[in-house]
Amino acid sequence: MSVLIDTSVWSLALRRKHESLGGNGQLLVMELSELIREGRAKVMPCIRCDLRSSLAIAVANGLHSTVV
């Protein structure tokens, strides 16, 4: 089953270091990572551009390993 991921979850995962997240934040990022690996995480087309921008920021800041 596919899971539509809310913008706030993508943002949390891409804009913060894993160590700085609270317990719930870490759980959300771990679940998101699993959904991505399984190919089940989906994103609405209207937020894809914002997600790409956030990913570019995350890579530039060395945070990309948080999710992938």
Summary of the structure (lengths in Angstrom):
residues: 68
radius of gyration: 11.2
end to end distance: 20.2
largest distance: 32.3
contacts: 165
relative contact order: 0.24
helix: 69%
strand: 6%
